[in-house]
Amino acid sequence: MKRRDWLIIGIVLLASLTLFLLRPRAVDPDAGTAYLRISVPGQTYELIPLTEEREIVIEQADGSRNVVEIFPGGFRMKESNCPNQDCILQGDVTVDNIAGRVLANEIICLPHRLVLELVTADGQPVEAEP
């Protein structure tokens, strides 16, 4: 091989390594856990680890009521007393399916001003794997 061939191989390997190191990661490999962040005006919720099955009932002073179902690795809106039920129709949010979802890592109940978001341990939104 000529010197030019070695140079091209070196450039390709360097570019590949750079792209590998800069790729986004869905979940911090050290933490290994995704979390649910619930945002409602006037109420604060801690990050909820998605490690076990449970339901969270969110009731607001105006009578708005939502039930969030959590399962290992994801969540869904199970019930809502909003008129259009769009939040329930948004389906499951998991680390594996956010690339194919319209709202990616979120479920939004617009009438109740409620946002459910899949985040990492440090509160950053989970990004889809390329």
N, C-alpha and C positions, 0 to 999 in steps of 0.2 A: 504494500500500500504506500501511497505517496503521502507526503506531509499534508497536503490539502485534504485528503480523505480523513486523516486523524483529526484535523481541525473541525471538519464537519461533524464527525461523530462526537467530539467533545462538546460542541455547541448544542447538539440535539440532546445529549445527556444532561447538560446544565439546564436547558430550558425545561426538560421533563421534571427534573428535581425541583425547580422553582415553582412550577405549576402544582406539583404534588404538595409542597409545603404551604402554598397560599390558598389551597382549596378550602371552602367553608365547611365547617363540621356541624352536624345536626345537634349533637349533644356532646358536652365535654366528656371525653373518655375517662377522665379521672373521677368525675362525679357519677356518670353512668345513669343519671336519673333526669327525667324531664319533669317540669313543674307546671301547675296551672296557676295563672294570675287572674283574679276576678277583680274587675273594675266597675264600681257602681258609685254614682255621685253621692257623697255624704257617708259612705261606708268604706272601711279599709279592711282588706283581707290579706293575710300572709300568703306566701307562696305555698301551694299545696303539692306535695310530692305525688306523682302518679304511680304509686307502687302497690296499691291495694284497691279493692272494690269498696265504694261508698257513695252516698248521695249527700248533696249539700242543698239545703233549702234556703233561698234568698228571698226574704220578704222586705219590701220597702214600705215606708210610711203611707204612700199613696194607694196601697193595696196591690201593687205589682208583686207577682209571685213567680219565681222560676225555680225549677229543680234541676240541678246539674248532676249527672251520673258520671262517676270517675271509675275507671278500670285500669289495670296495669298498662302503662304506656299511652294512655289517652283519656278522652272525655267526650261527652255529648250533652246536648240540652234534652232532658227527658220530658219536662213539662213546662208550660208557660201559660199564663192567663192573658197573654197579649192577643189582640184580635186577628192578626194575620198568620201567626205560627211559623213564620219564615225561619226563626232561630232553630226550631225543631227539625225543619226540613234540611238544614245545613249538614246534618249527619255527624259522623265521628271525626275527631281530630286526633291524629297520632303522628309520631315522628315519621313513620313510613309513608303516610298519604298526603303530607302537606304540599308536595310538589304538584299534585293533581287537583287541589282544591282551589276554588275561586278566591276565597279569603285566606288561603294558605294556612296560617297557624291560629286563626281566630274564629270564634262564633260571636255574632253580634245580634242582640235583641234591641232593635232601634226604639220601639215604643217604650221600653223600660230603661233605656240608656245603660244597658248592661253589656260588658265586653268580657269574653272568656278568651284567654290567650295562652298558648303553649310557649313556655320560656325555659331557659337554662337556669342553673342554680344561682347565677349572678343576676338574673332578671332580664337577660337579653333575649329577644325573640329567637325562636328556633328557626334556622334556615334550612331550606331543602337541599339535599345532596345533589350535586350536579349530575 
